[in-house]
Amino acid sequence: MKQLLLSSLLGLCLFGLAASADDVVLRDGHPDQHVVVKGDTLWDISGTFLRDPWMWPEIWQVNPQIANPHLIFPGDVINLVYLDGKPRLRVRRGPNGDTVRITPKMRLSPVDNAIPAIPLEKINAFLSKSRIVAEGELEAAPYVLAGAQGHIVTGAGDELFARGDFSGDDEVYGVFRKGEVFRDPETREVLGVAALDIGGVKLQELDGDIAKFQINRSLEEIRIEDRLLPNVERRVTATFMPSAPKTEVSGYIAAVEGGVTQIGFMDIVILNRGERDGLEVGNVLAIDRRGERVRDRIEREWVQLPDERAGLLMVFRTYEKMSFGLVLRATQPLKVMDRVHNP
């Protein structure tokens, strides 16, 4: 699953699209080529060539000589070329920048060596087993009743008893604890509830609504009243790439991971817009810093200053009513209630 996730994220730039490159603007002082090095990300590389990094797929030229164009590795060379007067980006396989030719030989490169789309270490915790659930979902789920031999708390290798509806076919469950409740900053609608991953259990015996479980994984001590949810393997789309939303999106930064007040480069933010609003993984949104409300001493009235463009973020996980994004550009400090919209 880890390799699948990584390779899915790496699909960011390498899909040949028929879209026109007429709207693509090259960055001032752009190079004609870039040698990929360890530590690069696809976002960084695209920003080397383009004013708007999310436009990378618009000018990507897939090389027919390369058997697997979905991964870029250190040593590969990205070249800027022009076809019919329009900019295109091509990759030549390294380590010396030589184009790979079709031969009976096979070039093996571990997926883990490929460069990621964005810094994975920044979002790993949000690609884990923790999830966002609907209001009331945890309260309705089965709960830990007791530990084996009367233990109050328990951990990996122990057993526990849980009570609830186990009428489904599920045998493996995650153990969760209620975390932060996310609300829309304007309407106060509950957008979702953080279900914090505590551990994992496997069903051993079932007697009515009482079940006995073996604990096979625990991140911390499992407590009475912790909730059980069936394991769900969340699919990661294989077409993850930077893009503008397909519909008009206008929302706000509803919260920030960690509860800090000042948001900056590589911080994770929670948006009050999600799948129901047309947001998809890979969507890039502009961030406008909310204008201050100031006193006009001449006219003796309060005036709302206009919003200012202050950054960019990429959505990396979506839910029905909310989503998580990683700030990839910040020209000034950001904060909760700053507006997000189509770039």
C-alpha positions in Angstrom: 0.0 0.0 0.0 2.9 2.4 0.8 4.4 1.8 -2.6 1.1 2.2 -4.2 0.5 5.5 -2.4 3.9 6.8 -3.4 3.6 5.8 -7.0 0.1 7.3 -7.1 1.5 10.6 -5.9 4.3 10.4 -8.4 1.8 10.3 -11.3 1.6 14.1 -10.8 3.3 15.2 -13.9 3.7 12.4 -16.3 0.4 12.0 -18.1 0.4 13.4 -21.7 -2.6 15.7 -21.9 -4.1 17.1 -25.1 -4.8 20.5 -23.4 -3.4 23.5 -25.1 -0.2 25.1 -23.7 -1.3 28.6 -25.0 -1.9 29.7 -21.4 1.4 28.4 -20.0 3.8 31.2 -19.0 7.5 30.3 -18.6 9.2 31.7 -15.5 11.6 34.6 -16.0 15.2 33.3 -16.1 14.1 29.7 -16.6 16.8 27.1 -17.5 16.7 25.0 -20.6 17.3 21.8 -18.6 17.3 20.5 -15.0 19.1 17.5 -13.7 17.0 15.8 -11.1 18.8 15.3 -7.7 17.8 13.6 -4.5 15.5 15.9 -2.5 13.8 17.4 -5.5 10.0 17.3 -5.7 7.9 17.6 -8.9 6.4 20.8 -7.6 9.9 22.4 -7.2 11.0 21.3 -10.6 7.9 22.6 -12.3 8.4 25.9 -10.5 11.9 26.0 -12.0 10.4 26.2 -15.5 6.9 27.7 -15.1 5.4 30.7 -13.5 2.4 28.6 -12.5 3.7 25.2 -11.3 0.3 23.5 -11.6 0.4 24.0 -15.4 3.2 21.3 -15.6 0.9 18.6 -17.1 -0.2 21.0 -19.9 3.3 21.0 -21.5 4.5 17.5 -20.6 5.7 15.5 -23.5 5.7 11.7 -22.9 8.7 10.0 -24.4 7.7 6.8 -26.3 11.2 5.5 -25.7 10.6 5.3 -21.9 8.8 2.2 -20.8 7.4 3.6 -17.6 7.0 7.4 -17.8 5.2 7.6 -14.5 8.3 8.0 -12.3 11.2 10.5 -12.3 14.5 9.5 -10.6 17.6 11.3 -9.5 20.0 11.6 -12.5 17.1 12.1 -15.0 17.3 15.2 -17.1 14.3 17.5 -17.8 14.7 19.4 -21.0 12.7 22.4 -22.2 12.0 22.1 -26.0 9.6 23.8 -28.4 7.2 21.9 -30.7 5.3 24.0 -33.3 6.5 27.0 -31.3 5.0 25.8 -28.0 7.0 24.9 -24.9 7.2 21.2 -24.0 9.1 19.4 -21.2 10.8 16.1 -21.9 12.7 13.6 -19.7 15.9 11.8 -20.6 16.8 8.9 -18.3 20.1 9.2 -16.4 22.4 8.8 -14.8 24.3 10.5 -17.6 21.2 12.0 -19.3 21.1 9.5 -22.1 17.8 8.6 -23.6 16.7 5.1 -22.8 16.4 3.1 -26.0 14.1 0.1 -26.6 16.3 -3.0 -26.0 15.8 -6.5 -24.5 17.4 -5.1 -21.3 15.4 -3.9 -18.4 16.2 -0.9 -16.1 15.1 -1.6 -12.6 14.6 1.3 -10.2 13.0 0.9 -6.8 9.8 3.0 -6.5 11.2 4.4 -3.2 14.0 6.1 -5.2 11.6 8.1 -7.3 11.1 11.7 -6.4 7.7 12.6 -4.8 5.2 15.1 -6.1 5.3 17.1 -2.8 7.3 16.5 0.4 5.7 13.3 1.7 7.2 13.7 5.2 5.0 16.8 5.6 1.7 14.9 5.1 2.5 11.3 6.2 0.5 11.7 9.4 -2.6 12.6 7.3 -2.1 9.7 4.9 -2.2 7.3 7.9 -5.1 5.4 9.3 -6.7 8.4 11.1 -9.7 9.6 9.3 -12.5 12.2 9.2 -16.0 11.0 10.0 -19.4 12.5 10.0 -21.0 14.0 13.1 -22.4 11.2 15.3 -20.6 8.4 13.5 -18.2 7.6 16.3 -21.0 7.8 18.9 -23.0 5.2 17.0 -20.0 2.8 16.5 -19.1 -0.2 18.7 -17.1 0.7 21.8 -14.4 -0.9 24.0 -16.2 -2.5 27.0 -13.4 -3.9 29.0 -9.9 -5.3 28.7 -9.0 -8.9 29.3 -8.7 -10.0 33.0 -10.4 -6.7 34.0 -7.7 -4.4 32.6 -8.8 -0.8 32.3 -6.4 0.0 29.5 -4.6 -2.4 27.1 -2.1 -2.6 24.3 -0.7 -4.8 21.5 -0.7 -8.5 22.2 -3.6 -8.2 24.7 -7.3 -8.9 24.3 -10.3 -6.7 24.8 -14.1 -7.0 24.7 -16.3 -4.6 22.7 -20.0 -4.0 22.5 -22.1 -2.9 19.5 -23.4 -3.9 16.1 -21.0 -6.5 14.6 -23.6 -7.9 12.1 -21.3 -7.1 9.1 -18.7 -9.5 7.7 -15.8 -7.4 9.0 -13.1 -9.1 11.1 -10.5 -6.4 11.3 -11.3 -3.1 12.9 -9.5 0.1 13.8 -9.7 1.6 17.2 -10.3 5.3 17.3 -10.7 8.2 19.7 -12.7 11.4 19.1 -10.5 14.3 18.2 -11.2 17.8 16.9 -14.6 18.8 15.6 -14.2 21.0 12.5 -16.8 23.6 11.8 -17.4 26.0 9.0 -16.1 29.4 10.2 -19.1 31.2 8.7 -22.1 28.9 9.0 -20.9 26.9 12.0 -21.9 23.7 10.2 -20.0 20.6 11.4 -17.7 19.7 8.5 -16.3 16.6 10.1 -14.9 15.0 13.2 -11.3 13.8 13.5 -11.2 10.1 14.4 -7.7 9.5 15.8 -6.1 6.2 15.1 -5.2 4.4 18.3 -4.7 0.8 17.1 -6.1 -2.2 15.3 -7.9 -5.4 16.4 -9.1 -8.7 14.9 -12.3 -10.4 15.8 -11.9 -13.6 17.8 -15.3 -14.5 19.2 -18.8 -13.0 18.9 -21.7 -13.6 21.3 -24.7 -11.4 20.5 -23.5 -7.8 20.7 -20.4 -8.6 22.7 -17.2 -9.4 20.8 -13.8 -10.5 21.8 -10.8 -9.1 19.9 -7.1 -9.7 19.7 -5.1 -6.4 19.6 -2.6 -6.6 16.8 -1.5 -3.0 16.8 -1.5 -0.1 19.2 0.0 3.4 19.0 -1.0 4.1 22.6 -3.0 2.5 25.3 -6.5 1.5 24.3 -9.1 2.8 26.7 -12.6 1.9 27.7 -15.1 3.8 25.5 -12.7 4.0 22.5 -14.6 3.3 19.3 -14.2 0.6 16.7 -14.7 1.2 13.0 -14.2 -1.4 10.2 -11.0 -1.1 8.4 -11.4 0.9 5.1 -8.7 0.9 2.5 -8.9 4.4 1.2 -8.1 4.4 -2.5 -5.5 6.8 -3.8 -6.2 8.0 -7.3 -3.6 7.1 -9.9 -4.2 10.4 -11.7 -2.9 12.7 -8.9 -1.6 15.8 -10.7 -1.7 19.6 -10.1 -4.7 21.2 -11.6 -7.2 24.0 -11.2 -10.6 22.9 -9.9 -13.1 22.0 -12.6 -15.7 24.2 -10.9 -15.6 27.6 -9.2 -14.4 27.2 -5.6 -14.5 29.9 -3.0 -13.9 29.1 0.6 -11.8 29.7 3.7 -9.0 28.2 5.7 -11.2 26.8 8.5 -8.4 25.6 10.8 -4.7 24.7 10.8 -3.0 21.6 11.9 -1.5 22.0 15.4 -3.7 25.0 16.2 -1.0 27.6 15.5 -2.2 31.2 14.6 0.4 32.0 11.9 0.4 29.8 8.8 3.3 29.6 6.4 5.2 27.5 3.8 4.7 23.8 4.2 2.0 24.1 6.8 -1.1 21.9 6.6 -4.5 23.7 6.5 -8.1 22.5 6.7 -10.5 24.0 4.2 -14.3 24.4 4.5 -14.7 23.0 1.0 -14.6 19.4 -0.1 -15.9 16.8 -2.6 -19.5 18.2 -2.6 -18.0 21.5 -3.8 -16.0 19.8 -6.6 -12.6 19.7 -5.0 -10.3 16.8 -6.0 -6.9 15.6 -4.8 -4.2 17.6 -6.7 -6.3 20.8 -7.0 -4.3 23.9 -6.6 -6.0 26.9 -4.9 -4.8 30.5 -4.5 -4.8 32.0 -1.0 -5.9 35.6 -0.4 -5.0 37.1 2.9 -8.1 38.7 4.4 -8.0 42.5 4.3 -7.9 44.3 7.6 -10.8 46.5 8.9 -9.4 50.0 9.5 -10.8 53.3 10.7 -11.0 56.1 8.1 -10.2 59.2 10.2 -11.2 61.6 7.5 -14.6 60.1 6.7 -15.0 58.9 10.3 -16.1 55.4 9.3 -14.8 51.8 9.3 -13.4 50.5 6.0 -12.7 46.9 4.9 -9.4 46.8 3.0 -9.3 44.5 -0.1 -7.9 40.9 0.1 -4.4 40.4 -1.1 -2.9 37.4 -2.9 -0.6 35.7 -0.4 0.0 32.1 -1.4 -0.8 28.8 -3.0 -1.8 25.4 -1.7 -2.4 21.9 -3.1 -5.2 19.7 -1.8 -3.9 16.3 -0.9 -6.9 14.7 0.8 -10.6 15.3 0.4 -13.7 14.5 2.3 -17.4 15.3 1.6 -17.5 18.7 3.3 -13.8 19.5 3.9 -10.3 18.9 2.7 -6.6 19.1 3.7 -4.1 21.2 1.8 -0.4 21.8 1.9 0.8 25.4 1.6 3.4 25.4 -1.2 3.9 29.1 -1.5 3.4 31.9 1.0 4.5 35.5 0.4 3.3 36.7 3.8 1.9 35.1 7.0 -1.5 33.4 6.6 -4.2 32.8 9.1 -7.6 31.2 9.6 -10.4 32.8 7.6 -8.0 33.7 4.7 -9.9 33.0 1.5 -9.1 30.2 -1.0 -10.3 30.2 -4.6 -9.4 29.1 -8.1 -5.8 30.1 -9.0 
